[in-house]
Amino acid sequence: MRPDSADQRSAAPRLLVLAFVTLVALYLVWAAFHDITHGEADVTTEYAFLCVCAAWLAYVSVSLVRASHRVLGSVSLAALAAGVWGQREIGPGITAGLWPSYLATVGAMLWFLLLSGVLAVMSWRAYREGQREAGT
């Protein structure tokens, strides 16, 4: 059973908001890691941003699972878990390298960057599908 055009049109802005806020969260994650690795004196705020962003990414992941996008949601949850695991070894003076914690964190960030693009495309498709079914 296909959703009606009103459902398609209402899904489009929701998906676009998920995509945009995910991009903002990724920027905040990058900025927090930048400050942490460059030896800022007090990184309490950065860790608070990381926690808020992790909560947002968990929300996006669970929302995808609940919206029948189980593969995207499950991979997102796994990427988030890998990123949370990997961030424990990222601290002042750490440089980029091929060590597991760094790769897990960067991989998670890249996944969510890709996911935000996928969400934007899904939004566009839902909007187009809703327009087509509405006959406009």
N, C-alpha and C positions, 0 to 999 in steps of 0.2 A: 504494500500500500504506500503510495507516494504522498508526501506532505503537500497540503494545498499551497497556493501561491502566497497567502498571507503568512504561513509558517516560514516559507522560504525567504520572504522579504524581511521578516522579523529576525531571522537567524543571521542575515547578512551584517547588520550593524553590530550585533553581539560578537560575531567572529572578528570583525574589524577592530573592535575595542580590545578583545583578547590579544590580537596581533600587535596593536600599538602599545598597550601597556607592557606586554612582554618585551618589546624593544626597549622601552624605558627602563624596565627592570634589569635588562642585560647591560645597559649603559651604567646603571648604578653599581652592578656587580663588578664591571670592569674598573670603574672609578675607585671602588672600595679596595679591590686587589692592588691597584696601582699605588694607592696610599699606603697600604699595608706593606708591600714589598719595597717601597722606597723609604721605609723606616720612620714614618710619622711617629711622633712621641706618644700620642694618645689615640688609639685606634678603636676606642669603644663605639664611636658613632659608625665607623665602617662595619664593624661586626653587627651592629643593630640593622644597618641597611642590608647586609647579607641575609640576616634572619627574615626580614620583611620580604625581600625578593624571593627567598626560598619558599616562603609561605605562598606568595603569589604563583610561583611556578608549580607548586603542588596543587593549588586551586585550578590552574589551567589544565594540568594533567588529569585530575579527577573529573573535571568538567568534560574533557574529551572522552573519557571512558563512559561517563553517564550519557553522553550524546551519541553513543554507538560508534565512536571512533576509537575502538579498543586498542588497536595497534599503536596509533599515535600516542594515546594516553599512557599505555603501558611502557612504551619506549621512553616517553618523557619522564615517567616515574623512575625508571632505571637510570636515566641520565642524571636526574636530580640526585638520586642516592649516590651515584658515582662522584658527582661534583661535591656533595657534602662530605663524602669520605676523603676526597682529594684535598679539600681546602685545609685540612688539619695540619698539613706539612708546609703550607705556604705562609711565610712570615718575612720579617725584615731581612733584606739582603739576598733573598732568593732570586735566582736568575732562571730564565727559561732553560729547559733541558728535557731529555727523553726519560724522565723518571716517572713511575706510575701515577703518583699523586698529581703531578703537574699535567700529565696527559689526560687524566680523568677529569680534572677541572676544566681544562681547555676544551676537551671533547664535549662536556656538558654545555658549555657556553656556545659552542658551534652548533650543537643540536638545537638549542632553543632559538638561536638565530635563524636556522633553517625552518624551524617550526613556526616562527612568526611569519615568515614568507609563505609557508603552506597555509596558515590561517588567513592571510590576506587573500590568497588565491581562492580559498574555500568561500570567503565572504563574497568575492566578486562573482563566483559561480552561483552561489545561492541567490544573489540579487538578480542575476541574468535569468536564472531558472524561474524565479518568482515573477519577473516581468513577462517572460514568455507564456507562463501558465495563466497570467492575468489577461493576456491578449493585448498588451500595450507595447 
